[in-house]
Amino acid sequence: MKVLAVDIGGTKIAAAVWDGALGEVHRTPTGSDPWGSVTTLLDPLKDGIEAIGVGCGGPMSWPAGEVSPLNIPAWRGFPLRSELAARYGVPVRLHNDAVCMTIGEHWQGGWGTEDLMGMVVSTGVGGGLVSGGRVLNGAGGNAGHVGHVVVEAGGPLCPCGARGCLEAIARGPAIVAWAAKRGCSATTGVELAALASQGNAVALQAFARAGRAIGIGVGNAAVLLDLEVVAIGGGISQVPSLWPTLRLSLRAHAQIDYLKDLRVEPAALGQEAGLIGAAALFVDPDRYWTGD
Ligand SMILES: [Zn+2]
């Protein structure tokens, strides 16, 4: 089946044709006119496609596919799914970008498990779940949103309104802000990661603190869902100083016997996981699509 796979984020949009394997990936900045960017990217790729699978930043109504991505202010309740169907004349399926990343990792990541959580740690903290070999959606498509598991009661305020969510501590901007308060000059996650690699103590502490929080959040999810694998992607996950405290904290907080073989590792597919998962919404719907 020939599926046009699309991955829409606040900074860039990626698209590729899946035809038994993922073809060349095309990218464009999201910009201030996201619909214009989407159509400019997709129009040249539309020939012969039978369906369009989309991963997009949330929140969204699912499966209706009306999107209000936090990082795309131009879209509030934008009917992305129906607009794409109307323009390209093919069926469209759409899910949260972190859910698509999770599906991609389960389908093509070679993990050898039917119980996996995918996580994206970057500007936000997102996630998705495959349980018993099938994607979990929850009542409104939000299952797996591990960024809003509370890891520190009474902790820092989260954009969702609660205190102490994993996202409020481990999202890139929160890590940078924590370090800045302690005199660190970095203004982006990339700058802070560079300082950490040079041995800057505050930068190292900032990532260690995020790693500790991620370990607690991962442990909470794993104990609830009896997970075998947690695959973590996103820019922040590539910072080495995050991982030692993540593993220590996980070991401390997830001690129950059935989690002794839990594997928590960097994601296998890199940036293409979301596109591969978006294609799977059509290529393997028995496992990955229960919407309409
Ligand atoms: Zn929250």
Boltz pocket constraint, residues with backbone or C-beta under 6 A from the ligand:
constraints:
  - pocket:
      binder: B
      contacts: [[A, 147], [A, 148], [A, 158], [A, 159], [A, 160], [A, 161], [A, 162], [A, 165], [A, 167], [A, 168]]
      max_distance: 6.0
